[in-house]
Amino acid sequence: MGYALKETKYRFRAWTKDGKWDTGSLTTDKNITIHEGSNVFHYGQGLFEGLKAYKQKNGKIVLFRPDMNFIRINQGLDRLVAPRLPEKLFFEAITEVVKANKDDVPEYGKGQSLYIRPFVIGQGMNLGVKPSDDYLYSVFCAPVGTYFKGGLSALEFITTDYDRAATNGTGQVKVAGNYAASLYPRHLAKDAGYAGVIYLDPATHSKIDEVGAANFFAVTHDNVVVTPKSSSILPSITRKSILYLAEHYLGLKTEERECFIDNISEFKEAGACGTAAIITPIKAITHKGLRYQFGDGEVGPTIKKLYDLLVGIYYGDVEAPEGWIKEINID
Ligand SMILES: *Cc1c(COP(=O)(O)O)cnc(C)c1O
């Protein structure tokens, strides 16, 4: 996610008591003191979200589609048998944190933003493998730079024989353990000089699933924007938005379907997408020793257009579809 530029002063914490969330409050304490027997330490009952606040030209501070993060965190909590977050608490925590740290929201025009990290963990003494009795919901934030220091450039990726998630596992939710499972394949790819890994579908290893902690999308030779259909990928809000922009702003056809790695040459452009990655163009994918390059290896025209639209919407320079941008009232 680019680089964290600095730490911020305020974070928000809410705790459950008897299965019910309290109202929560801001704190300046960066440390959390919880019991050593907490579920999150041993059995990974924890999950997170990621979204950004952007400062627009007119000085407004906005969030991009936070309603989708709200839906997704509760889907994750259901999967972890943890109590759902009430809508009011979810948004209040984010709004309060952005307001309290408003001086750390980067200025318009630098390609920077305030990355916001909500998370929920199961906490309190719990030695058996069962859901926690108690939970913490917290939100902290950090200003982050652009992913690419030198502007948009295409990167090299390699497929891996490892899986980040199982076919009917927890790949669809932002559960902590998925990312622990991804560290080793990531390490191998980095060591070999690649920007990251391409995960294949865990059942057959024949179809593209994801790009590290970002979703995959590609453009066919006849300009159809394609993204994988799979039960083991995280449903990216950025991806959903890109498909919408391709269809409604660029007039392109879109498809959510299988992307066979052996048929990779059907694509002339490819990219990774996510809140952190925004759009990362993929230069080439190496699979079983063979390197396939997309187009001339430079950033393709459709990816460039989608990037400009998406970033333009974040910063208010392109008109957003209804309901995508939520302003935070600072005063
Ligand atoms: C968060 C995440 C994404 C991107 O999702 P966005 O909603 O676009 O930020 C993609 N893949 C994985 C595995 C993720 O954790």
The ligand as a Tripos MOL2 file, in Angstrom:
@<TRIPOS>MOLECULE
LIG
   15    15     1     0     0
SMALL
NO_CHARGES

@<TRIPOS>ATOM
      1 C1         -8.5560   -6.1300    0.1890 C.3       1 LIG1
      2 C2         -8.2070   -7.1070   -0.8740 C.ar      1 LIG1
      3 C3         -8.4290   -6.8470   -2.2330 C.ar      1 LIG1
      4 C4         -8.8810   -5.5110   -2.7320 C.3       1 LIG1
      5 O1        -10.1670   -5.1710   -2.3230 O.3       1 LIG1
      6 P1        -10.6500   -3.6530   -2.3910 P.3       1 LIG1
      7 O2        -12.0280   -3.6910   -1.8420 O.co2     1 LIG1
      8 O3        -10.6400   -3.2570   -3.8110 O.co2     1 LIG1
      9 O4         -9.6890   -2.8680   -1.5860 O.co2     1 LIG1
     10 C5         -8.1680   -7.8490   -3.1420 C.ar      1 LIG1
     11 N1         -7.6890   -9.0530   -2.7640 N.ar      1 LIG1
     12 C6         -7.4480   -9.3350   -1.4620 C.ar      1 LIG1
     13 C7         -6.9400  -10.6750   -1.1010 C.3       1 LIG1
     14 C8         -7.6970   -8.3660   -0.4880 C.ar      1 LIG1
     15 O5         -7.4440   -8.6410    0.7840 O.3       1 LIG1
@<TRIPOS>BOND
     1     1     2 1
     2     2     3 ar
     3     2    14 ar
     4     3     4 1
     5     3    10 ar
     6     4     5 1
     7     5     6 1
     8     6     7 2
     9     6     8 1
    10     6     9 1
    11    10    11 ar
    12    11    12 ar
    13    12    13 1
    14    12    14 ar
    15    14    15 1
@<TRIPOS>SUBSTRUCTURE
     1 LIG1         1 GROUP 0 **** ****
